[in-house]
Amino acid sequence: MFVGTTEAAERLGISGTRLRVLLKEGRVEGAYKSGKIWIIPLYNGVPVITKRTRGPKPRWTTKRVPAKSIIHVNRDVIKKNSDLLKQDKNRTDLEPVIAVKHRQQNTYGHEIAINGPCRITYRPNAPKCFGATVWIETLSSVDIIKGNMA
């Protein structure tokens, strides 16, 4: 995968100006210029910078912190579904009650599978911004089974 200077600088955690200096010195492995634009290859998600023998140690980091998924059960939807089931026990068009929040995206489902370790948190005095006092946090992927209950 190839990126430009802004994206590469962001991935390294340095300024775009500092990256352009490194490019000019020829210290970014595999980078080349096409017209006025630098094309920078990524290795394991980051550009490779060759080390110098003198001067201070580099301060950029190659680790990106993965985004957490936050999973919670919506009590209001459970109440709504319960009221609908009181009217008709055979209903299958119930709303999903499980919400998975990953970055800026919310996904809803009736059933989820967490593919790795997770942490369940209860904080009644410090709820999440969306009002949840109990939630599950994971850095692993989450499979969401959507659709109506059968």
Disulfide bonds with the S-S distance in Angstrom:
none
